[in-house]
């Protein structure tokens, strides 16, 4: 379940306005909301690595509802998607052909439609290793054991760089899963008869983060708004709350 952008907006404004500490516009809110969502999303990866080390030392709780590593994986589920790649003959590789924005590639399966048909997990290697392995008679990749590397290429007619997968041997098609970047939240509005901001649910975009992150989102946003309106009290209180939440989650 995602976090309601309207709930966060109203909560943040209520706290800021409670003691007349300042006001933020929807534009400021949306800008900070996007930054906070990215920070929380990116925090999952070092947190996951930390918990993996704890697992290896047999010190992690492994009950069904209290496994931190599984909790982090659960929070990433909404961002795990199948990514479409198609072959580009000019670059002799596969390019991502459609949104969403890819954050990290997961499993790459090369599909060979010949007889016999193979669906093989491809091994990621560096470009230099790719060249060495491909040229060697002893280590040359096969349809059962393909290899690939990633690079960027400018694909016409667009002038922007796109992710390119170079695979050997060249498959008929690919099945790629990966993690996508969260879509920027947006508190959309119309202007009322008194000049007030009126929430527009049809054009708004909620946070894509799990509902369990609502408190973290609000606290982090208050910290930024304390800087924007130059109120050190808000910054201090938000930092204390943020540290308390983090310690509780990782303890």
N, C-alpha and C positions, 0 to 999 in steps of 0.2 A: 504494500500500500504506500503510495507516494505522499509527500508532505504538501499540504495545501498552501499555495503561495499567499492566499488571502488571509489565512490564519496567522501565518508568520508576519505578514504586513501589519495586521491589526494589533498583534501582540507587541511588536517592536514599537509601533507608534504609541501604544498605550503606556508602555514603560517610559518612553522618552518624554511623553507629555504629562505624565502623572505629577511630576514636580516641576513642570515647565522648564525642562532641561534643553529643549530645542525641538526642531521639526526637520524632517527629511522629505524630499519630493519623491514621487514615484520613479523618476528617472534615476535619482541617487540610490533608491532602494533596489531597483533592478540591476544596477551596475554592481553593487555590493553583493547582492544575492548570487549573481553569477560567479563572482570571485570566491565566495564562501563555499558554494557547492563544489567548485573545482578543488579547493583545498581539502575538503572532507573526503572527496572521492580519491584524491591522490594519497591521502593518509592511509588508505586501506592496504597499500602495498608494503610499505615498511612495517606496518603493524602486523600484516600477515607473515612477513619474514621473521619477525620477532617471535610470534607465537609458534611458528614452525620449529624454531630452535628450541623452544620450551618443550615441544612435543618430543623432539629427539632426545631430550634429557629426561623424559618420562615425568615431567613435573606439571603437565597440563591436565585440568579436569576434563574427563571424557564422558560425562553424562549427557543424555540426549539433548537437554535444553540449556546446558551450561558449558558448551564447547566454544571457546572464543574464535578459534580458527574456522569452524563451521559457520559461526555467526558472520564473520567477515565475508566468507564465500557466499552466504545467503544474500548479503547486501549487494554483491556484485552481479547476482543473477539477472536483474533487469537490463544490464548492460552487455550481457553475453548474447551475441547474435550471429546468424549466418551472414557472411559477407560475400557479395557477388564479385567475382573476378572473371574477366574475359580475355581471350588471347588477342594480343596486338602484334601483327606480323612485322610492322616497321621496327619494333624493339625486340622481337622474338621473346616475348614474355607476357605475363598476365597482369592486367591492371585492374584496380578497383573501379567499377563502372557506375556506382550509385552511392548516395548517402546510406547510412550515417557515417559520421567522421570516425575513423578507426583510431583507437588508442593503442591497442596492442594485439598482435596476431597470436592466435592460439594454435590449434591443430590444422595442418595443411594436408589434405588428402588428395593425391593425384589419381585421376581416373583415366584408365586406358581401355578404350572400347574394342580393342582388337580381341582376337581369340587366342589364348584364353583372356578373359577380362580381368583386370586388376584394379583394386581400389587400395592404394598403398599410402601409408603415412610417410610423409616426406621429411627428411632430416634437414634442419637449418644449419648452414655452414657459412663461413666468411667467404667473400668474393675470391680471395687468394686460394683458399682451400678448395673452393668450387672448381677453379681452373686446374689445380693440381690433381684432384680426384678424377675429374672428367677425362684428363689426358692419360691417365695411367691405365694400362691394360689389366692390372691386378685389382684396382679399386674402382674402376669405372662404374657409375651408377646404373642400375637396371630398373625395369618397370616394377619390380618387387621392392626395390630399395632405392627410390629416387632421392635426390638432394636438391636444395634450392638456397638462394640467397636473396636478400631484399635490397632494392636500390630505388632511386627516384628518377623519373623521366618526364620530360615535357611532351605531352601528347597533344597533337593538333586536333581541332583548331584552338583549343584552350592554351593559354600561355602559362598556366599554372603547372607546378610539378605534381605528379601523381605517383603513388606507391606502385612499384613494379616488382613482380616476383619472377625471377629467372630459374627455371626448373629443368633438370636433366634426369632422364630423357623427357622430352616435351610431351605432356599428357593431352588427352582429348579435352578434358575439362578439369575443374578444381572444385573441391568442397572445402571451404575455409570458415572456421569460426574464430571469433575474436571478441575483444572488449571494445565497446564504443564509448566515446566521450559523452557525458550527460548533456542533454539539450539545455540551453540557458533558460532559467526561469524568467517569467515576465508577469508583473502585475499590471494588466491592461486596465484602462479607465476611459470614461467619458467625462465631460465637464457638465456639472449640473447647473440649474438656473441661478444658483447663488455663487457660482464659480468654484464649487467644491468638486473634489475628485470622487467619481462614482465607479465602483468596481464593475468591470466588464468580464464576466466569467467566460463568455464565448471566445474571447481573444486572448485570454490569459493562459499561461503555461505554468503548471505546478513544478515544484522541485521533483526530480526523478529519484532522489534519495529515499531510502526506506523511512517509514514513519518513526522508527526508533531514533532517528537523527534530528527530530524536530527541536529538541532542547539544545543540541549542539549548534544547530543553525541559528537559532535566536540569540544565543550567547555570543557566538562569533560575530554576528551582524551588529550587535550592540557595541562590541569592542571597536569595530570599524567606525560606527556612527559617533562614538565618543571622540574619535580623532577628527572626524569631519566637522563636528560642532564644537571642537576644542573644549571638551569637558573631561578632565582627567579622572574624575570620580567614577564616571561610567566605565572608563577603560579599566580602572583598578578592580572594580566589582566584577566586570565581565571576565577579566583574566583569572581572578580567584575562582569564579564559578567554573570556568573552562578547565582549569587545572584539577579542580575537585572531581569533575566528571571524568576526565581522562584517567586519573589515578584509580577511580572506582572501577572503570571499565577494564583496566589492565592488571588490576590486583588479583 
